[in-house]
Amino acid sequence: MSTLPPAAALSTSAPPADDLTPRQAERRRRILRASTALAARGGYEAVQMREVAEGADVALGTLYRYFPSKVHLLVAVMLEQLGRLHEQVLRRPPAGEDPAARVAEALTQGFHALGREPRLAEAMVRALSFADRSVSREVDEVSSLTSAIVLAAARLGGEPTAAQQAALRVIGHTWYAALLGWLSGRASPADVRADLHTAARLLTLP
């Protein structure tokens, strides 16, 4: 089934979650729950817009007003999952002896959490891979939230330097590349952990 919106759809980008009324926010949460359940059961291909609408008890046209495509929808699901990881890191900071160890621990925990739902992880990572310019705001939010997770875990004790900001970007790229390698069967969990530890050490380089 095509993920192109019906002719009645008026927008090519999803409305920011912060701009929604409480009723709209609840409807959006139902849509994300339905999408997450479908992806967890069958991966990217299982997330069909009509089935999402039925599972969330919303009209198909309403769904497309919130999320113009399946890619928009699954990137939003990833943002929700990353938000939970961020809250976990803030609530229970990793206890490593240095910033690199703490970052590696936090991202490894995130990897293990995604590993418990491999089809959901596959759906989210594929959506990121397929994202075009219409999803640029949401993809930027994924990058920003990933950096926030790394910063919260690192506890650098001040504003990151230019070198550390560059390291943050590389660490984020490494995390998603490692996830993709694991999902495609090219990397083992041990490979992922090793790559995360290597990338995290960039934060402590002179």
C-alpha positions in Angstrom: 0.0 0.0 0.0 1.3 3.5 -0.9 2.2 5.9 1.9 1.4 8.9 -0.3 -1.3 11.1 1.4 -4.7 11.4 0.0 -5.5 14.5 -2.1 -7.2 16.1 0.9 -3.9 16.3 2.9 -2.9 19.9 3.2 0.7 19.7 4.5 4.0 18.2 3.5 5.4 18.4 7.0 4.2 17.2 10.4 3.0 19.9 12.8 5.3 20.4 15.8 4.1 18.4 18.9 4.5 21.5 21.0 1.8 23.4 19.0 -1.0 20.9 19.7 -3.9 21.3 22.0 -4.3 18.7 24.8 -6.9 16.8 22.7 -4.7 16.8 19.6 -1.7 15.7 21.7 -3.7 12.7 23.0 -4.7 11.8 19.4 -1.0 12.1 18.4 0.0 9.7 21.3 -2.6 7.2 20.1 -1.2 7.3 16.6 2.4 6.8 17.9 1.3 3.9 20.1 -0.5 2.2 17.2 2.6 2.7 14.9 5.0 1.4 17.5 2.9 -1.7 18.0 2.7 -2.4 14.3 6.4 -1.8 13.8 7.3 -4.0 16.8 5.3 -6.9 15.3 6.3 -6.6 11.6 9.0 -4.0 11.0 8.9 -1.2 8.5 6.7 -2.9 6.0 4.0 -3.6 8.6 3.4 0.1 9.3 0.6 0.9 6.8 -1.1 4.2 7.2 -4.6 2.8 7.0 -3.9 0.2 9.7 -2.3 2.9 11.9 -5.4 5.0 11.5 -7.6 2.1 12.5 -5.4 1.2 15.4 -5.4 4.8 16.7 -9.2 5.2 16.0 -8.7 8.2 13.8 -9.8 9.0 10.3 -7.1 8.4 7.6 -7.2 12.0 6.5 -6.7 13.1 10.1 -3.6 10.8 10.3 -2.1 12.4 7.3 -2.6 15.9 8.8 -0.4 14.8 11.7 2.1 12.7 9.7 2.2 13.2 5.9 4.0 9.9 5.3 5.2 6.7 7.0 8.7 8.2 7.2 7.4 11.2 9.2 5.5 8.8 11.4 8.4 6.5 12.2 10.9 9.3 12.7 8.5 10.6 15.3 8.4 7.2 16.9 12.2 7.3 17.1 12.1 10.7 18.8 9.7 9.2 21.4 12.1 6.3 22.0 15.1 8.6 22.3 13.1 10.8 24.7 12.7 7.9 27.0 16.4 7.1 26.8 17.2 10.8 27.6 14.9 10.7 30.6 16.5 7.4 31.8 20.0 9.0 31.5 18.9 12.0 33.5 17.2 10.0 36.1 19.9 7.3 36.5 23.2 8.8 35.2 25.8 6.2 34.1 28.5 5.7 36.7 31.7 5.4 34.5 34.9 7.0 35.7 35.3 9.4 32.8 33.1 11.0 30.1 33.9 8.5 27.5 33.0 5.5 29.7 29.8 7.2 30.7 28.8 7.9 27.1 29.6 4.4 26.0 27.6 3.0 28.9 24.5 5.1 28.1 24.6 4.4 24.3 25.2 0.7 25.0 22.1 0.7 27.2 20.2 2.4 24.4 21.4 -0.3 22.0 20.3 -3.1 24.3 16.9 -1.5 24.7 16.4 -1.3 20.9 17.8 -4.8 20.6 14.8 -6.1 22.6 12.6 -4.9 19.8 14.6 -5.5 16.6 11.7 -5.1 14.2 10.9 -1.7 15.8 14.5 -0.7 15.6 14.7 -1.8 12.0 11.6 0.3 11.1 12.9 3.5 12.8 16.4 3.2 11.3 15.0 2.6 7.8 12.8 5.6 8.2 15.8 7.7 9.0 17.6 6.3 5.9 14.6 7.2 3.7 14.0 10.7 5.1 14.1 13.5 2.5 14.0 17.3 2.9 10.4 17.2 3.9 11.5 15.4 7.1 14.5 17.6 7.8 13.1 19.3 10.9 12.3 15.9 12.5 15.7 14.5 11.5 17.4 17.5 13.0 15.4 16.9 16.2 16.7 13.3 16.3 20.3 14.6 16.0 19.8 17.2 18.7 18.2 14.7 21.1 21.0 12.2 20.4 23.5 14.9 21.3 21.6 15.8 24.4 21.7 12.1 25.5 25.5 12.1 25.0 26.0 15.4 26.8 23.8 14.2 29.7 25.8 11.0 30.0 29.2 12.7 29.6 28.7 15.3 32.4 31.5 17.4 31.0 31.1 20.1 33.6 30.7 23.0 31.2 29.8 24.0 27.6 31.4 21.6 25.1 34.3 22.9 23.1 34.4 23.0 19.3 36.3 19.7 19.3 33.7 18.1 21.7 30.8 19.3 19.5 32.5 17.7 16.5 32.9 14.5 18.6 29.2 14.6 19.5 28.3 14.5 15.8 30.7 11.7 15.1 29.3 9.7 18.1 25.8 10.1 16.9 26.7 9.0 13.4 28.6 6.0 14.8 25.6 5.0 16.9 23.2 4.9 14.0 25.7 3.3 11.6 26.4 0.6 14.2 22.7 0.0 14.6 22.3 -0.3 10.9 25.2 -2.8 10.7 23.7 -4.9 13.5 20.2 -4.8 11.9 21.6 -5.9 8.6 23.6 -8.7 10.1 27.0 -7.2 9.3 27.9 -6.4 12.9 27.5 -8.3 16.1 26.5 -6.8 19.5 30.1 -7.0 20.5 31.1 -5.0 17.4 28.5 -2.4 18.2 29.8 -2.0 21.8 33.4 -1.8 20.6 32.5 0.9 18.0 30.6 2.9 20.6 33.5 2.8 23.1 35.9 3.9 20.3 33.7 6.8 19.3 33.1 7.9 22.8 36.8 8.3 23.4 36.8 11.2 21.0 35.3 13.3 23.8 38.4 13.0 25.8 41.0 13.6 23.1 43.2 16.8 23.5 
